[in-house]
Amino acid sequence: MAEMAIGAQYDDPRRLRELLDKAALLASQHAVTSVVVGMAGQEGDLLFPELVDFVESALRVDDAIFRMTRERALLVLADVGRERAAEIVERLMDGFRERFGAAQDPEVSLGYFEVTPDTQGLSVKEVLPALFLSGAASH
């Protein structure tokens, strides 16, 4: 695995605001539910950045990934509900395991935040704790 320059792989924080605004706009104007998925790897896990790269390469055009830190990323899945988002994430994780056949699967905690037409005043301060502090499911 090639090591990237420090900071080169993380997204501009303003982009997170843009992604959340886009999800909220889809929800309010088109009655489309989207899901923000928080992905947290274990500190120092060398596979997690590879998993994020794999997920990014497998996304649909309307979906996006936001790299927060080496061990944390957000996945924005447009036009899906919570259940479908969980199925998509499971399929992506299975694809990663099949493709890379790692000796040990990356341990990833997942959190889900559904953006519905009823969602009001979506903010980063609301979304991040819901994804990373609310007893996210471990995978």
N, CA, C and O atoms as a MOPAC input file, in Angstrom:
PM7 MOZYME 1SCF
protein

 N      0.83200 1    -1.18700 1     0.00000 1
 C      0.00000 1     0.00000 1     0.00000 1
 C      0.87400 1     1.24700 1     0.00000 1
 O      1.74300 1     1.41400 1     0.85600 1
 N      0.63800 1     2.09000 1    -0.94100 1
 C      1.40600 1     3.33000 1    -1.00900 1
 C      0.87000 1     4.31100 1     0.02200 1
 O     -0.34200 1     4.45000 1     0.18600 1
 N      1.76100 1     4.97700 1     0.70200 1
 C      1.37300 1     5.95100 1     1.71800 1
 C      1.15400 1     7.30300 1     1.05200 1
 O      2.00500 1     7.75600 1     0.28600 1
 N      0.03300 1     7.95100 1     1.32800 1
 C     -0.25900 1     9.26600 1     0.76300 1
 C      0.35100 1    10.34600 1     1.64600 1
 O      0.62100 1    10.12500 1     2.82600 1
 N      0.56100 1    11.49900 1     1.06200 1
 C      1.06500 1    12.62500 1     1.83700 1
 C      0.06400 1    12.95500 1     2.93600 1
 O     -1.14700 1    12.85300 1     2.73800 1
 N      0.57600 1    13.35000 1     4.08700 1
 C     -0.29700 1    13.66400 1     5.21700 1
 C     -1.29900 1    14.73300 1     4.81400 1
 O     -0.93900 1    15.77700 1     4.27100 1
 N     -2.57900 1    14.44500 1     5.09400 1
 C     -3.62900 1    15.39900 1     4.80100 1
 C     -4.15500 1    15.35500 1     3.37600 1
 O     -5.20500 1    15.93300 1     3.09100 1
 N     -3.44600 1    14.67900 1     2.47200 1
 C     -3.85100 1    14.67300 1     1.07000 1
 C     -5.13100 1    13.87600 1     0.83700 1
 O     -5.83800 1    14.12800 1    -0.13900 1
 N     -5.43800 1    12.93900 1     1.69500 1
 C     -6.58900 1    12.07700 1     1.45500 1
 C     -7.86600 1    12.56400 1     2.11900 1
 O     -8.91600 1    11.95400 1     1.92000 1
 N     -7.82200 1    13.62200 1     2.88800 1
 C     -9.00500 1    14.08000 1     3.60700 1
 C     -9.68600 1    15.20200 1     2.85000 1
 O     -9.04100 1    16.04100 1     2.22100 1
 N    -11.01500 1    15.19500 1     2.92700 1
 C    -11.79400 1    16.17700 1     2.19800 1
 C    -11.89600 1    17.49700 1     2.95000 1
 O    -11.74900 1    17.55200 1     4.17100 1
 N    -12.14900 1    18.54500 1     2.19900 1
 C    -12.37500 1    19.87200 1     2.75200 1
 C    -13.67500 1    19.83800 1     3.55900 1
 O    -14.69600 1    19.38300 1     3.04300 1
 N    -13.66500 1    20.30400 1     4.80500 1
 C    -14.87100 1    20.27200 1     5.64100 1
 C    -16.08000 1    20.97200 1     5.01200 1
 O    -17.22000 1    20.62200 1     5.31900 1
 N    -15.85100 1    21.94000 1     4.15200 1
 C    -16.97100 1    22.62100 1     3.48600 1
 C    -17.73800 1    21.66400 1     2.58000 1
 O    -18.93500 1    21.84200 1     2.35000 1
 N    -17.04700 1    20.65300 1     2.07000 1
 C    -17.70800 1    19.68100 1     1.19900 1
 C    -18.74400 1    18.86100 1     1.97800 1
 O    -19.77200 1    18.47800 1     1.41900 1
 N    -18.48800 1    18.59300 1     3.24300 1
 C    -19.45800 1    17.86700 1     4.06400 1
 C    -20.75600 1    18.66300 1     4.15600 1
 O    -21.84300 1    18.10700 1     3.99700 1
 N    -20.64200 1    19.94100 1     4.40700 1
 C    -21.82200 1    20.80000 1     4.46200 1
 C    -22.58800 1    20.72900 1     3.13700 1
 O    -23.81700 1    20.65000 1     3.13600 1
 N    -21.86300 1    20.75700 1     2.00600 1
 C    -22.48300 1    20.68500 1     0.68300 1
 C    -23.21600 1    19.35300 1     0.49300 1
 O    -24.32500 1    19.32900 1    -0.04100 1
 N    -22.61000 1    18.25700 1     0.92100 1
 C    -23.24100 1    16.93700 1     0.78800 1
 C    -24.51700 1    16.84100 1     1.61000 1
 O    -25.52100 1    16.30100 1     1.14600 1
 N    -24.47900 1    17.36400 1     2.83100 1
 C    -25.66600 1    17.34600 1     3.68300 1
 C    -26.75900 1    18.25100 1     3.11200 1
 O    -27.94000 1    17.90500 1     3.14300 1
 N    -26.35800 1    19.40200 1     2.59600 1
 C    -27.33200 1    20.30800 1     1.97200 1
 C    -27.99600 1    19.64400 1     0.76900 1
 O    -29.20000 1    19.79100 1     0.55900 1
 N    -27.20900 1    18.91400 1    -0.02000 1
 C    -27.75400 1    18.22400 1    -1.19500 1
 C    -28.77400 1    17.16600 1    -0.76400 1
 O    -29.84200 1    17.05000 1    -1.36400 1
 N    -28.44200 1    16.39600 1     0.27400 1
 C    -29.37000 1    15.37200 1     0.77900 1
 C    -30.65400 1    16.01800 1     1.29200 1
 O    -31.74700 1    15.51200 1     1.03800 1
 N    -30.52900 1    17.12200 1     2.00400 1
 C    -31.70700 1    17.82300 1     2.53600 1
 C    -32.55000 1    18.40400 1     1.40200 1
 O    -33.77900 1    18.38100 1     1.46600 1
 N    -31.89600 1    18.92100 1     0.37100 1
 C    -32.60600 1    19.48500 1    -0.77100 1
 C    -33.37600 1    18.39400 1    -1.52300 1
 O    -34.53400 1    18.59800 1    -1.88800 1
 N    -32.74900 1    17.25000 1    -1.75500 1
 C    -33.43700 1    16.12800 1    -2.40200 1
 C    -34.66700 1    15.72700 1    -1.60300 1
 O    -35.73700 1    15.48100 1    -2.15900 1
 N    -34.49200 1    15.66600 1    -0.29400 1
 C    -35.59400 1    15.25900 1     0.56900 1
 C    -36.75400 1    16.24700 1     0.50600 1
 O    -37.91000 1    15.85000 1     0.35800 1
 N    -36.43900 1    17.53100 1     0.61900 1
 C    -37.51400 1    18.52600 1     0.68700 1
 C    -38.17000 1    18.80800 1    -0.65800 1
 O    -39.38900 1    18.96700 1    -0.72600 1
 N    -37.38700 1    18.87200 1    -1.72700 1
 C    -37.94700 1    19.24100 1    -3.02600 1
 C    -38.50300 1    18.06500 1    -3.81400 1
 O    -39.41400 1    18.23300 1    -4.62500 1
 N    -37.95700 1    16.86800 1    -3.57800 1
 C    -38.35600 1    15.72100 1    -4.39600 1
 C    -38.91100 1    14.55900 1    -3.57400 1
 O    -39.17100 1    13.48200 1    -4.11000 1
 N    -39.09000 1    14.77800 1    -2.28400 1
 C    -39.60100 1    13.73500 1    -1.38900 1
 C    -38.77500 1    12.45200 1    -1.50600 1
 O    -39.31600 1    11.34700 1    -1.55500 1
 N    -37.45700 1    12.62500 1    -1.55100 1
 C    -36.52800 1    11.49900 1    -1.67700 1
 C    -35.75400 1    11.34700 1    -0.37300 1
 O    -35.13400 1    12.29700 1     0.10500 1
 N    -35.79300 1    10.15900 1     0.19100 1
 C    -35.02700 1     9.87400 1     1.39700 1
 C    -33.60500 1     9.50100 1     1.00500 1
 O    -33.39700 1     8.77000 1     0.03600 1
 N    -32.64300 1     9.99100 1     1.74200 1
 C    -31.24500 1     9.62300 1     1.58000 1
 C    -30.72300 1     9.19400 1     2.94200 1
 O    -31.33500 1     9.49200 1     3.96700 1
 N    -29.60900 1     8.50300 1     2.95300 1
 C    -29.02100 1     8.03700 1     4.20700 1
 C    -27.55000 1     8.41900 1     4.24100 1
 O    -26.81400 1     8.21900 1     3.27500 1
 N    -27.14000 1     8.97000 1     5.37100 1
 C    -25.73600 1     9.24700 1     5.62600 1
 C    -25.23400 1     8.11300 1     6.51100 1
 O    -25.81200 1     7.83400 1     7.56200 1
 N    -24.17100 1     7.46900 1     6.08600 1
 C    -23.60900 1     6.34100 1     6.81600 1
 C    -22.25100 1     6.75800 1     7.37400 1
 O    -21.36800 1     7.18100 1     6.62700 1
 N    -22.09200 1     6.63700 1     8.67600 1
 C    -20.80500 1     6.89000 1     9.29800 1
 C    -20.02400 1     5.59400 1     9.35800 1
 O    -20.53000 1     4.58200 1     9.84400 1
 N    -18.80200 1     5.61800 1     8.87000 1
 C    -17.93100 1     4.44200 1     8.89700 1
 C    -16.71500 1     4.77400 1     9.75400 1
 O    -15.97400 1     5.71000 1     9.45300 1
 N    -16.51400 1     4.01200 1    10.81400 1
 C    -15.38100 1     4.25800 1    11.70700 1
 C    -14.55600 1     2.98700 1    11.83300 1
 O    -15.05300 1     1.95300 1    12.27800 1
 N    -13.30400 1     3.07500 1    11.44000 1
 C    -12.37700 1     1.96000 1    11.59300 1
 C    -11.66600 1     2.06100 1    12.92500 1
 O    -11.72900 1     3.08100 1    13.61100 1
 N    -10.99100 1     0.98900 1    13.27300 1
 C    -10.19100 1     0.98600 1    14.49800 1
 C     -8.93800 1     1.82500 1    14.28300 1
 O     -8.38700 1     1.85800 1    13.18200 1
 N     -8.49500 1     2.49400 1    15.32100 1
 C     -7.30100 1     3.32600 1    15.21700 1
 C     -6.11900 1     2.49100 1    14.74400 1
 O     -5.82800 1     1.43500 1    15.30600 1
 N     -5.44600 1     2.96800 1    13.71300 1
 C     -4.27100 1     2.28800 1    13.18300 1
 C     -4.58300 1     1.15100 1    12.21700 1
 O     -3.65800 1     0.49900 1    11.73200 1
 N     -5.84800 1     0.89300 1    11.92500 1
 C     -6.21900 1    -0.17700 1    11.00400 1
 C     -5.72100 1     0.17400 1     9.60800 1
 O     -6.15300 1     1.16800 1     9.02400 1
 N     -4.82100 1    -0.63300 1     9.07700 1
 C     -4.24700 1    -0.35700 1     7.77300 1
 C     -5.20300 1    -0.67400 1     6.62300 1
 O     -5.01600 1    -0.18000 1     5.51100 1
 N     -6.22800 1    -1.49500 1     6.88100 1
 C     -7.18300 1    -1.85400 1     5.83600 1
 C     -8.27600 1    -0.81300 1     5.63000 1
 O     -8.85400 1    -0.73300 1     4.54600 1
 N     -8.56600 1    -0.01800 1     6.65200 1
 C     -9.69300 1     0.91100 1     6.54800 1
 C     -9.55300 1     1.89200 1     5.38000 1
 O    -10.51900 1     2.07500 1     4.63900 1
 N     -8.39700 1     2.53000 1     5.18400 1
 C     -8.28800 1     3.43400 1     4.01900 1
 C     -8.50000 1     2.68900 1     2.69600 1
 O     -9.04400 1     3.25200 1     1.74600 1
 N     -8.07600 1     1.44200 1     2.63900 1
 C     -8.29300 1     0.64300 1     1.43200 1
 C     -9.78600 1     0.36100 1     1.24000 1
 O    -10.28900 1     0.38000 1     0.11700 1
 N    -10.48300 1     0.10000 1     2.33900 1
 C    -11.93000 1    -0.11700 1     2.28500 1
 C    -12.63000 1     1.13400 1     1.76100 1
 O    -13.52000 1     1.03800 1     0.91600 1
 N    -12.23800 1     2.29300 1     2.25300 1
 C    -12.84500 1     3.55100 1     1.81400 1
 C    -12.60000 1     3.75100 1     0.31500 1
 O    -13.50700 1     4.16800 1    -0.40700 1
 N    -11.38900 1     3.45900 1    -0.15700 1
 C    -11.09500 1     3.56700 1    -1.59100 1
 C    -11.98500 1     2.63000 1    -2.39800 1
 O    -12.51400 1     3.00700 1    -3.44300 1
 N    -12.14600 1     1.40400 1    -1.90200 1
 C    -12.98300 1     0.42400 1    -2.59100 1
 C    -14.42800 1     0.90000 1    -2.64800 1
 O    -15.05700 1     0.84900 1    -3.70600 1
 N    -14.95800 1     1.36100 1    -1.52500 1
 C    -16.33600 1     1.84700 1    -1.47400 1
 C    -16.51300 1     3.00600 1    -2.45400 1
 O    -17.49300 1     3.05500 1    -3.19700 1
 N    -15.57000 1     3.92700 1    -2.45100 1
 C    -15.66000 1     5.08000 1    -3.34800 1
 C    -15.71600 1     4.63700 1    -4.81100 1
 O    -16.46100 1     5.21400 1    -5.60200 1
 N    -14.94300 1     3.62800 1    -5.17300 1
 C    -14.91500 1     3.16100 1    -6.56000 1
 C    -16.20200 1     2.44800 1    -6.95900 1
 O    -16.48700 1     2.31100 1    -8.14900 1
 N    -16.97900 1     1.99400 1    -5.98800 1
 C    -18.19600 1     1.22200 1    -6.27200 1
 C    -19.47900 1     2.03900 1    -6.16900 1
 O    -20.56600 1     1.50100 1    -6.37900 1
 N    -19.37500 1     3.31800 1    -5.85300 1
 C    -20.56400 1     4.14400 1    -5.64800 1
 C    -21.27400 1     4.50300 1    -6.94500 1
 O    -20.66500 1     4.57900 1    -8.01200 1
 N    -22.57100 1     4.72100 1    -6.82100 1
 C    -23.34600 1     5.24900 1    -7.94000 1
 C    -22.98200 1     6.72500 1    -8.12400 1
 O    -22.39400 1     7.34200 1    -7.23700 1
 N    -23.33200 1     7.27300 1    -9.26900 1
 C    -23.00700 1     8.66300 1    -9.58100 1
 C    -23.59700 1     9.62600 1    -8.55900 1
 O    -22.95300 1    10.61700 1    -8.21600 1
 N    -24.80200 1     9.36400 1    -8.06500 1
 C    -25.46300 1    10.27300 1    -7.13500 1
 C    -24.99200 1    10.12800 1    -5.69200 1
 O    -25.34700 1    10.94400 1    -4.84100 1
 N    -24.20200 1     9.10400 1    -5.41000 1
 C    -23.70500 1     8.88000 1    -4.05600 1
 C    -22.35100 1     9.55800 1    -3.88200 1
 O    -21.71600 1     9.95800 1    -4.85800 1
 N    -21.91900 1     9.68300 1    -2.63400 1
 C    -20.64100 1    10.35200 1    -2.36700 1
 C    -20.01900 1     9.80100 1    -1.09500 1
 O    -20.69700 1     9.23400 1    -0.23700 1
 N    -18.71700 1     9.98500 1    -1.00100 1
 C    -18.00600 1     9.62600 1     0.22300 1
 C    -17.23200 1    10.85700 1     0.67900 1
 O    -16.71700 1    11.62400 1    -0.13500 1
 N    -17.16400 1    11.02500 1     1.97100 1
 C    -16.44000 1    12.14600 1     2.56300 1
 C    -15.43600 1    11.57200 1     3.55700 1
 O    -15.82700 1    10.89700 1     4.51000 1
 N    -14.17200 1    11.82700 1     3.35000 1
 C    -13.11000 1    11.31900 1     4.22300 1
 C    -12.81900 1    12.33700 1     5.31600 1
 O    -12.32300 1    13.43300 1     5.05200 1
 N    -13.13800 1    11.95500 1     6.54300 1
 C    -12.93400 1    12.86100 1     7.67300 1
 C    -11.50800 1    12.74700 1     8.20800 1
 O    -10.79000 1    13.74000 1     8.32500 1
 N    -11.11900 1    11.52700 1     8.52600 1
 C     -9.78800 1    11.23100 1     9.05000 1
 C     -9.35800 1     9.89900 1     8.45000 1
 O    -10.07000 1     9.33100 1     7.62200 1
 N     -8.22100 1     9.40900 1     8.85500 1
 C     -7.74600 1     8.11300 1     8.37000 1
 C     -8.70200 1     6.98900 1     8.76900 1
 O     -8.83400 1     6.00700 1     8.03900 1
 N     -9.36600 1     7.11900 1     9.90900 1
 C    -10.23200 1     6.05500 1    10.42200 1
 C    -11.72200 1     6.37900 1    10.36000 1
 O    -12.53600 1     5.60300 1    10.86000 1
 N    -12.09200 1     7.49800 1     9.76500 1
 C    -13.51900 1     7.86300 1     9.70600 1
 C    -13.88100 1     8.42400 1     8.34000 1
 O    -13.14600 1     9.20500 1     7.73600 1
 N    -15.05100 1     7.98600 1     7.88100 1
 C    -15.56800 1     8.48500 1     6.61000 1
 C    -17.09400 1     8.49400 1     6.67100 1
 O    -17.70700 1     7.75100 1     7.43800 1
 N    -17.68300 1     9.34000 1     5.85500 1
 C    -19.13900 1     9.39400 1     5.70900 1
 C    -19.48800 1     8.99100 1     4.28600 1
 O    -18.83000 1     9.39200 1     3.32600 1
 N    -20.51600 1     8.20500 1     4.17800 1
 C    -21.02700 1     7.76600 1     2.89500 1
 C    -22.43400 1     8.34000 1     2.76600 1
 O    -23.25900 1     8.15100 1     3.65900 1
 N    -22.71800 1     9.03800 1     1.66800 1
 C    -24.04200 1     9.59700 1     1.44300 1
 C    -24.68400 1     8.80800 1     0.31000 1
 O    -24.22900 1     8.85000 1    -0.83300 1
 N    -25.75000 1     8.08900 1     0.65000 1
 C    -26.47400 1     7.26400 1    -0.31800 1
 C    -27.80400 1     7.94700 1    -0.63200 1
 O    -28.67400 1     8.06500 1     0.23100 1
 N    -27.94400 1     8.39000 1    -1.87200 1
 C    -29.13300 1     9.12600 1    -2.28900 1
 C    -30.25200 1     8.17800 1    -2.69100 1
 O    -30.01600 1     7.09400 1    -3.22500 1
 N    -31.47000 1     8.61200 1    -2.42100 1
 C    -32.67000 1     7.91700 1    -2.87100 1
 C    -32.79100 1     6.48400 1    -2.34700 1
 O    -33.21800 1     5.58300 1    -3.06900 1
 N    -32.41100 1     6.28800 1    -1.09100 1
 C    -32.58600 1     4.99200 1    -0.41700 1
 C    -33.00500 1     5.25200 1     1.02000 1
 O    -32.71900 1     6.31000 1     1.58100 1
 N    -33.68200 1     4.28200 1     1.60800 1
 C    -34.01500 1     4.34100 1     3.02400 1
 C    -32.96900 1     3.60900 1     3.84000 1
 O    -32.00500 1     3.06800 1     3.29600 1
 N    -33.16500 1     3.59700 1     5.14200 1
 C    -32.20200 1     2.99800 1     6.07700 1
 C    -31.94700 1     1.52100 1     5.77500 1
 O    -30.79900 1     1.07700 1     5.75600 1
 N    -33.01500 1     0.76600 1     5.54000 1
 C    -32.87000 1    -0.67200 1     5.29400 1
 C    -32.07400 1    -0.93300 1     4.01700 1
 O    -31.17300 1    -1.77300 1     4.00600 1
 N    -32.40100 1    -0.22500 1     2.95400 1
 C    -31.68200 1    -0.39500 1     1.68400 1
 C    -30.23300 1     0.05600 1     1.82900 1
 O    -29.33700 1    -0.56600 1     1.25900 1
 N    -29.98700 1     1.12200 1     2.57800 1
 C    -28.61600 1     1.58900 1     2.80700 1
 C    -27.79500 1     0.50900 1     3.50100 1
 O    -26.64200 1     0.27500 1     3.13800 1
 N    -28.38700 1    -0.15200 1     4.50000 1
 C    -27.67800 1    -1.22100 1     5.20900 1
 C    -27.34600 1    -2.37100 1     4.25600 1
 O    -26.26700 1    -2.95900 1     4.34100 1
 N    -28.27500 1    -2.69200 1     3.34700 1
 C    -28.01900 1    -3.73800 1     2.35400 1
 C    -26.87500 1    -3.35000 1     1.42000 1
 O    -26.02700 1    -4.18000 1     1.09200 1
 N    -26.85400 1    -2.09700 1     0.99800 1
 C    -25.79200 1    -1.61300 1     0.11700 1
 C    -24.44700 1    -1.69300 1     0.81700 1
 O    -23.46800 1    -2.16200 1     0.23600 1
 N    -24.39200 1    -1.23700 1     2.06400 1
 C    -23.12900 1    -1.27900 1     2.81400 1
 C    -22.66000 1    -2.72300 1     2.99100 1
 O    -21.47200 1    -3.01300 1     2.85400 1
 N    -23.58300 1    -3.61600 1     3.29100 1
 C    -23.22900 1    -5.04200 1     3.44000 1
 C    -22.67100 1    -5.59600 1     2.13400 1
 O    -21.67900 1    -6.32400 1     2.13800 1
 N    -23.30200 1    -5.25400 1     1.03100 1
 C    -22.81500 1    -5.71000 1    -0.27800 1
 C    -21.41800 1    -5.16300 1    -0.56000 1
 O    -20.56000 1    -5.88200 1    -1.07300 1
 N    -21.18900 1    -3.90500 1    -0.22900 1
 C    -19.86600 1    -3.30300 1    -0.42600 1
 C    -18.80700 1    -3.98300 1     0.44500 1
 O    -17.69600 1    -4.25500 1    -0.01100 1
 N    -19.16500 1    -4.25200 1     1.69700 1
 C    -18.22500 1    -4.93400 1     2.60300 1
 C    -17.91100 1    -6.33900 1     2.07900 1
 O    -16.75600 1    -6.76500 1     2.10200 1
 N    -18.93100 1    -7.05400 1     1.61000 1
 C    -18.71600 1    -8.38800 1     1.04100 1
 C    -17.81400 1    -8.31300 1    -0.18700 1
 O    -16.91700 1    -9.14000 1    -0.35500 1
 N    -18.05300 1    -7.32400 1    -1.03900 1
 C    -17.22000 1    -7.13600 1    -2.22300 1
 C    -15.77700 1    -6.85900 1    -1.86600 1
 O    -14.86200 1    -7.35800 1    -2.52300 1
 N    -15.56800 1    -6.06500 1    -0.82900 1
 C    -14.20100 1    -5.77000 1    -0.38200 1
 C    -13.51900 1    -7.04400 1     0.09900 1
 O    -12.37500 1    -7.31800 1    -0.26500 1
 N    -14.22100 1    -7.82100 1     0.91600 1
 C    -13.64400 1    -9.06900 1     1.43200 1
 C    -13.30700 1   -10.03800 1     0.29200 1
 O    -12.24700 1   -10.66300 1     0.29500 1
 N    -14.21100 1   -10.15500 1    -0.67600 1
 C    -13.98300 1   -11.05600 1    -1.80300 1
 C    -12.81400 1   -10.60100 1    -2.66500 1
 O    -11.97400 1   -11.40500 1    -3.06800 1
 N    -12.77000 1    -9.32200 1    -2.93600 1
 C    -11.74600 1    -8.80100 1    -3.84300 1
 C    -10.35300 1    -8.83600 1    -3.23500 1
 O     -9.37800 1    -9.13900 1    -3.92200 1
 N    -10.25900 1    -8.52600 1    -1.94900 1
 C     -8.94100 1    -8.39700 1    -1.34300 1
 C     -8.55900 1    -9.57700 1    -0.46500 1
 O     -7.39200 1    -9.71200 1    -0.09700 1
 N     -9.50400 1   -10.42900 1    -0.12500 1
 C     -9.19400 1   -11.63200 1     0.64300 1
 C     -8.24200 1   -11.38900 1     1.79900 1
 O     -7.28900 1   -12.14100 1     2.00200 1
 N     -8.50300 1   -10.34800 1     2.54400 1
 C     -7.62700 1    -9.98400 1     3.65600 1
 C     -7.61400 1   -11.09700 1     4.69800 1
 O     -8.61700 1   -11.77600 1     4.91700 1
 N     -6.48200 1   -11.26600 1     5.32200 1
 C     -6.35500 1   -12.26700 1     6.38100 1
 C     -7.31700 1   -11.95000 1     7.52000 1
 O     -7.83400 1   -12.84600 1     8.18800 1
 N     -7.54200 1   -10.67400 1     7.72100 1
 C     -8.45100 1   -10.23500 1     8.77500 1
 C     -9.31400 1    -9.10100 1     8.24100 1
 O     -8.79600 1    -8.13200 1     7.68600 1
 N    -10.62800 1    -9.21700 1     8.40400 1
 C    -11.53400 1    -8.15600 1     7.96000 1
 C    -11.28600 1    -6.90000 1     8.78000 1
 O    -10.98800 1    -6.97900 1     9.97200 1
 N    -11.40900 1    -5.74400 1     8.14400 1
 C    -11.33200 1    -4.51800 1     8.93900 1
 C    -12.54500 1    -4.44600 1     9.86600 1
 O    -13.66800 1    -4.71500 1     9.43900 1
 N    -12.33000 1    -4.09200 1    11.09900 1
 C    -13.44400 1    -3.91900 1    12.02500 1
 C    -13.97200 1    -2.50500 1    11.84400 1
 O    -13.26300 1    -1.52500 1    12.07300 1
 N    -15.22200 1    -2.42000 1    11.42900 1
 C    -15.82000 1    -1.13000 1    11.09900 1
 C    -17.10400 1    -0.95300 1    11.89100 1
 O    -17.96700 1    -1.83100 1    11.90100 1
 N    -17.22100 1     0.18400 1    12.55300 1
 C    -18.47600 1     0.55200 1    13.21100 1
 C    -19.27000 1     1.39600 1    12.22900 1
 O    -18.72900 1     2.27800 1    11.56200 1
 N    -20.55400 1     1.11200 1    12.15300 1
 C    -21.41700 1     1.81900 1    11.21500 1
 C    -22.52700 1     2.54000 1    11.95900 1
 O    -23.10100 1     2.00400 1    12.90700 1
 N    -22.82400 1     3.74100 1    11.53100 1
 C    -23.94900 1     4.49400 1    12.05300 1
 C    -24.75300 1     5.02000 1    10.87800 1
 O    -24.18800 1     5.33100 1     9.82900 1
 N    -26.05600 1     5.12200 1    11.03800 1
 C    -26.93800 1     5.54100 1     9.95600 1
 C    -27.77400 1     6.74200 1    10.38000 1
 O    -28.28500 1     6.78700 1    11.49900 1
 N    -27.91000 1     7.71700 1     9.47900 1
 C    -28.74300 1     8.88600 1     9.71100 1
 C    -29.60100 1     9.06500 1     8.47000 1
 O    -29.08900 1     9.32500 1     7.38100 1
 N    -30.89600 1     8.92400 1     8.64100 1
 C    -31.83300 1     9.01900 1     7.52600 1
 C    -32.27800 1    10.46800 1     7.34800 1
 O    -32.71700 1    11.11800 1     8.29700 1
 N    -32.15600 1    10.96400 1     6.11100 1
 C    -32.59900 1    12.31100 1     5.76900 1
 C    -33.90800 1    12.15800 1     5.00100 1
 O    -33.91800 1    11.73000 1     3.84700 1
 N    -35.00600 1    12.51200 1     5.65300 1
 C    -36.34000 1    12.34600 1     5.07600 1
 C    -36.92700 1    13.70600 1     4.72000 1
 O    -36.37800 1    14.73800 1     5.10500 1
 N    -38.03800 1    13.71600 1     3.98900 1
 C    -38.68600 1    14.99900 1     3.69000 1
 C    -39.08500 1    15.75900 1     4.95300 1
 O    -39.26000 1    16.97600 1     4.90100 1
 N    -39.23200 1    15.07300 1     6.08200 1
 C    -39.58700 1    15.71500 1     7.34800 1
 C    -38.38500 1    16.29800 1     8.08600 1
 O    -38.55200 1    17.03900 1     9.05500 1
 N    -37.17400 1    15.96900 1     7.63400 1
 C    -35.96700 1    16.43400 1     8.32200 1
 C    -35.89000 1    17.95100 1     8.24100 1
 O    -35.98900 1    18.53700 1     7.16300 1
 N    -35.71200 1    18.57300 1     9.39700 1
 C    -35.64700 1    20.04000 1     9.47600 1
 C    -34.27300 1    20.47400 1     9.95800 1
 O    -33.70400 1    19.85500 1    10.85800 1
 N    -33.74500 1    21.51600 1     9.37600 1
 C    -32.51300 1    22.12500 1     9.86000 1
 C    -31.34600 1    21.17100 1    10.01300 1
 O    -30.72400 1    21.11900 1    11.07400 1
 N    -31.04400 1    20.42900 1     8.98700 1
 C    -29.95400 1    19.45700 1     9.02800 1
 C    -28.61400 1    20.16100 1     9.22700 1
 O    -28.25600 1    21.05800 1     8.46400 1
 N    -27.87400 1    19.74600 1    10.26000 1
 C    -26.58000 1    20.36700 1    10.52700 1
 C    -25.52900 1    19.29500 1    10.80800 1
 O    -25.84500 1    18.18100 1    11.22500 1
 N    -24.29600 1    19.65800 1    10.57100 1
 C    -23.17200 1    18.76000 1    10.83900 1
 C    -23.16400 1    18.38500 1    12.32100 1
 O    -22.88200 1    17.23900 1    12.66900 1
 N    -23.47100 1    19.34200 1    13.18800 1
 C    -23.48400 1    19.08500 1    14.63300 1
 C    -24.57200 1    18.10600 1    15.03900 1
 O    -24.46900 1    17.47300 1    16.09000 1
 N    -25.59900 1    17.97300 1    14.23700 1
 C    -26.66500 1    17.00700 1    14.49500 1
 C    -26.30200 1    15.62700 1    13.93800 1
 O    -26.54400 1    14.60800 1    14.58300 1
 N    -25.73200 1    15.60400 1    12.76200 1
 C    -25.47500 1    14.34700 1    12.05300 1
 C    -24.29700 1    13.57300 1    12.65700 1
 O    -24.41900 1    12.37600 1    12.91700 1
 N    -23.17900 1    14.22800 1    12.87800 1
 C    -21.98600 1    13.50100 1    13.33400 1
 C    -22.18300 1    12.74300 1    14.64900 1
 O    -21.80500 1    11.57500 1    14.72700 1
 N    -22.75800 1    13.35900 1    15.68100 1
 C    -22.98900 1    12.58600 1    16.90200 1
 C    -23.93100 1    11.40300 1    16.69700 1
 O    -23.75600 1    10.34900 1    17.30800 1
 N    -24.92200 1    11.58300 1    15.84200 1
 C    -25.85300 1    10.49800 1    15.57400 1
 C    -25.15600 1     9.32500 1    14.89400 1
 O    -25.56700 1     8.17700 1    15.06300 1
 N    -24.11600 1     9.60200 1    14.13400 1
 C    -23.40600 1     8.54300 1    13.41200 1
 C    -22.31700 1     7.88700 1    14.23800 1
 O    -22.10300 1     6.67900 1    14.13800 1
 N    -21.63500 1     8.66100 1    15.04400 1
 C    -20.44400 1     8.13500 1    15.70300 1
 C    -20.55000 1     7.97500 1    17.21600 1
 O    -19.68300 1     7.34200 1    17.81900 1
 N    -21.57600 1     8.52100 1    17.84200 1
 C    -21.65600 1     8.44000 1    19.29600 1
 C    -22.85500 1     7.65100 1    19.81000 1
 O    -22.99300 1     7.45700 1    21.01800 1
 N    -23.71200 1     7.20000 1    18.92000 1
 C    -24.96100 1     6.58800 1    19.36300 1
 C    -24.92000 1     5.06800 1    19.36300 1
 O    -25.91200 1     4.42800 1    19.01600 1
 N    -23.80800 1     4.48700 1    19.74100 1
 C    -23.73200 1     3.03100 1    19.78700 1
 C    -23.86300 1     2.42600 1    18.39700 1
 O    -24.64100 1     1.49600 1    18.18400 1
 N    -23.09400 1     2.96100 1    17.45600 1
 C    -23.15300 1     2.45900 1    16.09500 1
 C    -22.86600 1     0.97500 1    16.03600 1
 O    -22.06900 1     0.45200 1    16.81500 1
 N    -23.51500 1     0.30900 1    15.11700 1
 C    -23.35800 1    -1.14700 1    14.98000 1
 C    -21.96000 1    -1.47500 1    14.46600 1
 O    -21.44700 1    -0.81300 1    13.56200 1
 N    -21.36400 1    -2.48000 1    15.03800 1
 C    -20.04600 1    -2.91700 1    14.59200 1
 C    -20.20800 1    -3.97100 1    13.51500 1
 O    -21.12500 1    -4.79000 1    13.57200 1
 N    -19.34000 1    -3.95200 1    12.55800 1
 C    -19.42500 1    -4.90500 1    11.45200 1
 C    -18.19300 1    -5.77100 1    11.44200 1
 O    -18.06100 1    -6.64500 1    10.58600 1

